[in-house]
């Protein structure tokens, strides 16, 4: 399989600008106010500051050859912990009011069974790392699923942290989160890329926190 060119974003002393991988531009950022966090200039996700956004839960952990994924005894609990870390990181940047996170999505799906899809069961295989994407259209059933998710919100854009994987690095390994930004109304993939956390000697919750912070750094300044 040919691997697509990935957008790599390293969470170290700064965040490097990344090029969009799709033709549709990201949403333009709204001017910052006292109630609204300042956008991260030069980031492909900077336009989300000031928008109503739905954040989906992380869906997958990719197997690896370095042993980190295999060391996770409870994958579902690990994914939920990462979802919580992402929510905390974005909450610290001031996004709790206008953003909808996985627990609220799950409650909405339960109240509206048959109308709002389960946010933990999206058909996201095509958005995983290593999958060649030839155009930016969302395929079914994912296109209908994301429209159903936003139907009970004021959001247009969906931030989808699709897959967690680990890559070897000097001194240990780092978590890498594959993230996609979706325009749910237009059924388009706006951007997708990799967000890299800090290098750790072994897997722990600290590794999850680092990649969650790296994602928040792409959207708004600390």
C-alpha positions in Angstrom: 0.0 0.0 0.0 1.3 3.5 -0.8 1.3 5.7 2.2 0.0 9.3 1.8 2.2 12.2 2.7 1.4 12.9 6.3 1.4 16.2 8.0 3.7 16.0 11.0 3.3 18.4 14.0 5.7 18.0 16.8 4.8 19.1 20.4 8.1 20.5 21.6 9.1 24.1 22.1 6.7 25.4 19.5 4.3 24.3 16.8 5.4 24.3 13.2 3.0 25.4 10.6 1.4 22.6 8.6 0.1 22.6 5.1 -3.5 21.5 4.5 -3.9 18.1 2.8 -7.2 18.9 1.2 -8.3 21.5 -1.3 -11.1 23.0 0.8 -9.8 25.8 3.1 -10.2 25.6 6.9 -12.7 27.9 8.5 -11.5 31.4 9.0 -10.8 32.3 12.6 -13.0 34.9 14.3 -11.4 37.9 16.0 -10.4 37.1 19.6 -12.4 38.7 22.4 -12.1 38.5 26.2 -14.5 35.5 26.2 -12.9 33.8 23.2 -9.4 32.3 23.0 -6.9 33.6 20.6 -6.3 31.5 17.5 -2.9 29.9 16.9 -1.5 31.7 13.9 -0.2 29.6 11.1 -1.9 26.4 12.2 -4.3 24.5 9.9 -6.7 24.3 12.9 -6.5 28.0 13.9 -9.8 28.7 12.2 -11.7 26.6 14.8 -11.2 29.3 17.5 -14.5 31.1 17.8 -16.5 28.3 16.0 -19.1 25.9 17.2 -17.3 22.5 16.9 -18.2 18.9 17.7 -15.3 16.8 19.0 -15.7 13.0 18.3 -14.0 10.4 20.5 -10.8 8.7 19.5 -11.7 5.4 17.7 -8.6 3.3 17.2 -5.3 2.3 18.7 -2.9 1.0 16.0 -0.7 -2.0 16.7 3.0 -1.4 16.6 6.3 -3.2 16.8 7.8 -1.3 19.7 5.4 -2.8 22.3 3.5 0.3 23.5 0.2 -0.6 22.0 0.5 -4.2 23.2 1.2 -3.0 26.7 -2.2 -1.4 26.9 -4.4 -3.9 28.9 -7.7 -2.0 28.5 -7.8 -0.2 25.1 -11.3 1.1 25.5 -10.4 2.7 28.9 -7.3 4.2 27.3 -9.3 5.8 24.5 -11.7 7.2 27.0 -8.8 8.6 29.1 -7.5 10.3 25.9 -10.9 11.7 25.1 -10.9 13.2 28.6 -7.4 14.6 28.3 -8.4 16.3 25.0 -11.5 17.8 26.6 -9.5 19.1 29.6 -6.8 20.6 27.3 -9.4 22.4 25.2 -11.4 23.4 28.3 -8.2 25.1 29.6 -8.1 27.2 26.4 -11.7 28.3 26.8 -13.6 26.0 24.5 -16.1 24.4 26.8 -19.0 26.7 26.1 -19.2 26.4 22.3 -17.7 23.0 21.8 -19.5 19.6 22.2 -17.4 16.7 23.5 -17.9 12.9 23.5 -19.9 12.6 26.8 -22.5 15.1 25.7 -22.6 13.4 22.2 -23.3 10.0 23.9 -26.1 11.5 26.0 -27.6 13.0 22.9 -27.4 9.8 21.0 -29.1 8.0 23.9 -31.9 10.5 24.0 -32.4 10.4 20.2 -31.8 6.8 19.5 -32.3 6.0 15.8 -31.8 9.6 14.9 -28.4 10.6 16.3 -25.7 7.9 15.7 -23.5 6.4 18.4 -20.4 8.7 18.4 -18.2 5.8 19.4 -19.1 3.8 16.3 -18.3 6.0 13.3 -17.3 4.4 10.0 -13.8 6.0 10.1 -11.5 3.4 8.5 -10.9 5.6 5.5 -9.5 8.4 7.8 -6.9 6.2 9.5 -3.2 6.8 8.9 -1.7 4.9 6.0 -4.9 5.0 3.9 -4.7 6.7 0.5 -7.3 9.4 0.1 -7.9 10.4 -3.5 -10.5 13.1 -2.9 -12.0 15.1 0.0 -15.6 13.8 -0.2 -16.8 11.8 2.8 -18.2 8.5 1.8 -21.2 6.8 3.2 -22.1 5.9 5.9 -19.7 8.4 7.5 -21.2 11.4 5.7 -24.6 10.6 7.1 -23.2 9.8 10.5 -21.5 13.2 10.9 -24.6 15.0 9.7 -26.6 13.2 12.3 -24.1 14.1 15.0 -24.3 17.8 14.3 -28.0 17.9 13.8 -28.6 18.5 17.5 -25.9 21.2 17.7 -25.1 24.5 16.1 -21.9 23.1 14.7 -20.7 22.8 11.2 -17.3 21.4 11.8 -16.3 18.1 13.4 -12.9 17.6 14.9 -12.2 13.9 14.7 -9.1 12.4 16.5 -9.3 9.2 14.6 -6.4 7.0 15.7 -3.7 6.8 18.3 -0.4 5.2 17.4 3.1 5.2 18.8 6.4 5.7 17.0 9.9 5.0 18.2 12.2 8.0 19.1 15.5 8.5 20.8 14.9 8.0 24.5 11.7 6.0 24.1 8.6 6.6 21.9 6.0 9.3 21.4 2.2 9.2 20.9 0.9 10.2 17.5 -2.7 11.2 17.0 -4.2 11.1 13.6 -6.7 14.0 13.4 -9.3 14.9 10.8 -11.3 18.1 10.4 -14.6 17.5 8.7 -17.2 19.9 7.2 -20.3 17.9 8.1 -22.7 20.0 6.2 -20.7 19.8 3.0 -19.6 16.2 3.6 -16.0 17.1 3.0 -12.6 16.3 4.6 -11.1 19.8 5.3 -7.8 18.7 6.7 -6.1 15.6 8.1 -2.7 15.3 9.8 -0.6 13.9 12.6 -0.2 15.5 16.0 2.8 14.3 17.9 3.2 14.3 21.7 6.3 14.3 23.8 8.9 11.4 23.9 8.5 9.2 27.0 10.6 6.2 28.1 7.4 4.1 28.5 3.7 4.4 28.0 1.7 6.2 30.7 -1.1 8.7 31.1 1.5 11.4 30.8 2.0 10.4 27.2 -1.7 10.8 26.5 -1.7 14.3 28.2 1.2 15.4 26.0 -0.6 14.6 22.7 -3.8 16.2 24.0 -1.9 19.4 24.8 -0.3 19.3 21.4 -3.7 19.2 19.7 -4.9 22.1 21.8 -1.8 24.0 20.9 -2.8 23.8 17.2 -6.1 25.5 17.9 -5.3 28.2 20.4 -2.3 29.7 22.3 -1.8 28.5 25.9 
